[in-house]
């Protein structure tokens, strides 16, 4: 695929090698022009971004039915992985191994774009520091962030501090939960700027390391409800109180005291305003999950504050 992202033009890859490809197309770009292509395995859904790779290629020659292009790959891209992508490009079956290779190369190209000159640290995270389970989690975070960032008008001009990228991918890789992965991805998006020098979100990354999956769901719900109050132009914000049944719906945990402990931990981190009252043995009928200003700030950056119009995470 090439051209605009909203209405891309399609061309079939007739020949592909590790150095370039021959694209069957009616286009005749000038020799030497750099073209951005999205490569996708034939037969996969156009919406399956996991099986797509965005690359740049330079026009080298013309043929009767198309154009020859040479790949422009970032220096340091794992040659073995790239060759493996080329080797499996024509295989008829899509396997789990095929998917992981495509995802890994896609994530590497994304990180090289974010950190064009200093990607060594995050590359170590992607290419071998993690076990298989954490690698899959890390790739989910990276590709979710890429998708979120693509909605930004000037996304191609944004960069990120390599230490920030490495910290998010490494620490977020422990999370298998989809919502929590989205929060880590949003943190990566909000860490991008024009020169990639800003690492101020490290304090939020350190906070996220402490927050468990269940606690993340509780905090997110409290922040969503608080945002709903603000959106409704409520004159005076009210505490966010949920029942035990509502809490089960938030995080799927039926253990009342485990939920109480998670609220207490969030209070200890400074993310919710009130501690759970453990002082009496009477029956408790509610949880106060009102977020603090710090809690709201964490939620904001973990949604990717660059995307001001983005919906609240579901």
Secondary structure by P-SEA (a helix, b strand, c coil): ccccccbbbbbbbcccccccccccccccccccbbbbbbbbccccccccccccccbbbbbccccccbbbbbbbccccccaaaaaaaaaacccccccaaaaaaaaaaaaaaaaaaaccccaaaaaaaacccccaaaaaaaaaaaaaaaaaaccccccccbbbcaaaaaaaaaaacccccaaaaaaaaaaaaaacccccccccaaaaaaaaaaccaaaaaaaaaaaaaaaaaaaacccccccccccaaaaaaacccccaaaaaaaaaaaaaacccccccccccccccccccccccaaaaaaaaaaaccccccccccc
